[in-house]
Amino acid sequence: MSADSRQIYRGMDIGTAKSSRAERERVPHHLIDVADPGERYDVARYQRDARAALADIRQRGRLAVVVGGSGLYLRALLDGLDLESVPTDPDVRARLEAEAAGGADLHVRLAAADPEAAARVDPRNVRRVVRYLEATLLTGGVSAAWRRTNAIPAVKVGLAPPREWLRERIERRAREMAERGVLDEARALMARGIDARLPSMSAHGYVHWMAHLRGEIDLERAIALTVRDTLAYSRRQMTWFHRDAAVRWVDPTTVNSVAFATQALAGAA
């Protein structure tokens, strides 16, 4: 089951590195292609959908393997964050979005009100900063409100390859995306009028592929920016997941993957 916050969107296969059709036919995949790129699919909706999928998998007597790197999605699913208790207010959110558009540094404001919440979110992810600050203003502290309930037992495995190996793989994948047709995907999204401010468009690369199609940058620049953003995101992932003492870290370039997977699955059974 995917815990990738961008693979949920249809029509974004190459740019989000989804499993191939053949792979999905061989092994059932869940929480992929469940929303339109024009929808606002949030973590609360993911939590509901993912827990329903896990219940279905258990009912069939199968063991679920949750794969992906969206930290808040994984916390919501496995740690049982009580998202339903956090209120929303469209007027407050609209005001904060307007302040952000006007250049206000909402992450600084969030850090002053709730340092723990601010540490969880990338300052450049304006949409999420707004959501955290909205919740903080309405509850007096999002860290206290998003308490853990109904956690799901899981064996947590994190991949920690050498940095240069990871960089080479990210660079190679960005070029392969361009070769495989990610520009056609981006062109189709633009033709549908998908707004760059939508959550779906924060997927690494699409804003740069679209900028290239508009003639603003050349293809090499689009590839370089995609690599840069993906590397930065990978660093944030490591920071996020290293806070979880339950994660078992392995180097995929040296570990016997078959033996390790067998051991991990035995521990989860």
KAUR-V11976 format. One record per residue. N is the residue number from 1. RES is the residue in one small letter. PSI is psi as a letter, one per 40 degrees, with the letter a starting at -180 (none if undefined). BURIAL is # if it has 24 or more other C-alpha atoms within 12 Angstrom, else .. D_FIRST is the distance of its C-alpha to the first C-alpha in whole Angstrom. Layout:
<<N,RES,PSI,BURIAL,D_FIRST> <N,RES,PSI,BURIAL,D_FIRST>>
This chain:
<<1,m,h,#,0> <2,s,h,#,4> <3,a,f,#,7> <4,d,h,#,9> <5,s,e,#,12> <6,r,d,#,13> <7,q,e,#,11> <8,i,e,#,11> <9,y,h,#,14> <10,r,i,#,16> <11,g,e,#,18> <12,m,f,#,17> <13,d,d,#,16> <14,i,d,#,18> <15,g,e,#,19> <16,t,e,#,15> <17,a,f,#,14> <18,k,i,#,12> <19,s,i,#,11> <20,s,i,.,14> <21,r,d,.,15> <22,a,d,.,16> <23,e,d,.,13> <24,r,d,.,11> <25,e,d,.,14> <26,r,d,.,14> <27,v,h,.,10> <28,p,h,.,8> <29,h,i,#,5> <30,h,i,#,5> <31,l,f,#,6> <32,i,h,#,8> <33,d,f,#,12> <34,v,e,#,12> <35,a,i,#,15> <36,d,i,.,18> <37,p,d,#,19> <38,g,e,.,22> <39,e,i,.,21> <40,r,g,#,20> <41,y,h,#,17> <42,d,i,#,17> <43,v,d,#,15> <44,a,d,#,17> <45,r,d,.,15> <46,y,d,#,12> <47,q,d,#,12> <48,r,d,#,14> <49,d,d,#,11> <50,a,d,#,8> <51,r,d,#,11> <52,a,d,.,12> <53,a,d,#,8> <54,l,d,#,8> <55,a,d,.,12> <56,d,d,.,12> <57,i,d,.,10> <58,r,d,.,13> <59,q,d,.,15> <60,r,e,.,15> <61,g,f,.,15> <62,r,i,.,12> <63,l,h,.,10> <64,a,h,#,7> <65,v,h,#,6> <66,v,h,#,5> <67,v,h,#,6> <68,g,i,#,8> <69,g,e,#,12> <70,s,h,#,13> <71,g,d,#,15> <72,l,d,#,15> <73,y,d,#,12> <74,l,d,#,11> <75,r,d,#,14> <76,a,d,#,14> <77,l,d,#,11> <78,l,d,#,13> <79,d,e,#,16> <80,g,f,#,17> <81,l,h,#,19> <82,d,g,#,21> <83,l,d,#,20> <84,e,d,.,22> <85,s,e,.,26> <86,v,h,#,26> <87,p,i,#,28> <88,t,i,.,28> <89,d,h,.,31> <90,p,d,.,32> <91,d,d,.,35> <92,v,d,.,34> <93,r,d,#,31> <94,a,d,.,33> <95,r,d,.,36> <96,l,d,#,34> <97,e,d,#,32> <98,a,d,.,36> <99,e,d,.,37> <100,a,d,#,34> <101,a,d,.,35> <102,g,e,.,39> <103,g,e,.,38> <104,a,h,.,38> <105,d,g,.,36> <106,l,d,#,33> <107,h,d,#,32> <108,v,d,.,35> <109,r,d,#,36> <110,l,d,#,32> <111,a,d,#,33> <112,a,d,.,36> <113,a,d,#,35> <114,d,g,#,32> <115,p,d,.,32> <116,e,d,.,28> <117,a,d,#,27> <118,a,d,#,28> <119,a,e,.,27> <120,r,e,#,23> <121,v,h,#,24> <122,d,h,#,25> <123,p,d,#,28> <124,r,e,.,27> <125,n,g,#,25> <126,v,d,#,27> <127,r,d,#,25> <128,r,d,#,23> <129,v,d,#,27> <130,v,d,#,28> <131,r,d,#,25> <132,y,d,#,26> <133,l,d,#,30> <134,e,d,#,30> <135,a,d,#,28> <136,t,d,#,31> <137,l,d,#,34> <138,l,d,.,33> <139,t,e,.,32> <140,g,e,.,34> <141,g,h,#,31> <142,v,d,#,28> <143,s,d,#,27> <144,a,d,.,29> <145,a,d,#,27> <146,w,g,#,24> <147,r,i,.,24> <148,r,h,.,21> <149,t,i,.,21> <150,n,f,.,19> <151,a,i,.,17> <152,i,h,#,14> <153,p,h,.,16> <154,a,i,#,13> <155,v,h,#,14> <156,k,h,#,14> <157,v,h,#,15> <158,g,h,#,16> <159,l,h,#,17> <160,a,g,#,21> <161,p,i,.,22> <162,p,i,.,26> <163,r,d,.,27> <164,e,d,.,28> <165,w,d,.,26> <166,l,d,.,23> <167,r,d,#,26> <168,e,d,.,26> <169,r,d,.,23> <170,i,d,#,22> <171,e,d,#,26> <172,r,d,.,25> <173,r,d,#,22> <174,a,d,#,24> <175,r,d,#,26> <176,e,d,.,24> <177,m,d,#,23> <178,a,d,#,26> <179,e,d,.,27> <180,r,e,.,24> <181,g,f,.,25> <182,v,d,#,23> <183,l,d,#,27> <184,d,d,#,27> <185,e,d,#,23> <186,a,d,#,25> <187,r,d,#,28> <188,a,d,.,27> <189,l,d,#,25> <190,m,d,#,29> <191,a,d,.,30> <192,r,e,.,28> <193,g,f,.,30> <194,i,h,#,26> <195,d,h,.,28> <196,a,e,#,27> <197,r,e,.,27> <198,l,i,#,24> <199,p,d,#,21> <200,s,d,#,19> <201,m,e,#,22> <202,s,e,#,21> <203,a,h,#,19> <204,h,h,#,21> <205,g,d,#,23> <206,y,d,#,23> <207,v,d,#,26> <208,h,d,#,28> <209,w,d,#,28> <210,m,d,#,29> <211,a,d,#,32> <212,h,d,#,33> <213,l,d,#,33> <214,r,e,.,35> <215,g,e,.,37> <216,e,d,.,37> <217,i,i,.,36> <218,d,i,.,36> <219,l,d,#,33> <220,e,d,.,33> <221,r,d,#,33> <222,a,d,#,30> <223,i,d,#,29> <224,a,d,#,30> <225,l,d,#,29> <226,t,d,#,25> <227,v,d,#,26> <228,r,d,.,27> <229,d,d,#,25> <230,t,d,#,22> <231,l,d,#,24> <232,a,d,.,25> <233,y,d,#,21> <234,s,d,#,20> <235,r,d,.,23> <236,r,d,#,22> <237,q,d,#,19> <238,m,d,#,21> <239,t,d,.,23> <240,w,d,#,20> <241,f,d,#,19> <242,h,e,.,22> <243,r,e,.,23> <244,d,h,.,20> <245,a,e,.,23> <246,a,e,.,20> <247,v,h,.,18> <248,r,h,.,19> <249,w,h,.,20> <250,v,i,.,21> <251,d,h,.,22> <252,p,e,.,20> <253,t,e,.,24> <254,t,d,.,25> <255,v,i,.,23> <256,n,h,.,23> <257,s,d,.,19> <258,v,d,.,19> <259,a,d,.,21> <260,f,d,.,19> <261,a,d,.,16> <262,t,d,.,18> <263,q,d,.,20> <264,a,d,.,17> <265,l,d,.,15> <266,a,d,.,18> <267,g,d,.,19> <268,a,e,.,15> <269,a,none,.,17>>
